Amino acid sequence: MYRRYLFLFFLAVFAGGSFSQTIWTAGPMLHVNFGDKKIRASWGLEFAYWNFRSFPYSIDFCAEFEKKKIRLYTEAQTGIGVAGISAGPVLEFQTAESKTRLGFQTSVWGNYYWGFDFRMRFIDGKVFTCPGTYLKVGFMARDENGEKIENSGDHDWDD
């Protein structure tokens, strides 16, 4: 049993050094929001900047839309590529009531290009449980020297 935890520890410690790059990711998200007596779906578009040069860290930005609500949030994240955690502030515009609320959310996630997350959101004294799924695609990748990483499918054969 302890071998499994030891393996995960070493994977987390050494995974960042093996990537040695920065990358932007973007993609759509879909969540089911439980709380406040109603179950509602929300969708959003999220962008994230990842830096793997030492300890892997990220910051993301998202606009999320739900019936009668618009949310803007940013989260600090860390992970080992296939799994991670994140937390940050949420600004929610309740369009039916013309109210603006500030909240906080935290998530655990697992992915590569297609992922799943479990989010807890705290807004206006209420707790929301929000499982979801998303797609992410990477762009503007840079290596450890800051040089652009070219996609191998873009090779110029006349060189």
ABEGO torsion letter per residue (X at the ends): XAAAAAAAAAAAAAAAAAAGBBBBBBEBBBBBBBEGGBBBBBBBBBBBBBBAABBBBBBBBBBBBBBGBBBBBBBBBBBAGABBBBBEBBBBBBAAAGBBBBBBBBBBBBBBABBBBBBBBBBGGBBBBBBBBBBBBBBGBBBAAGBBBBBAAABBAAX
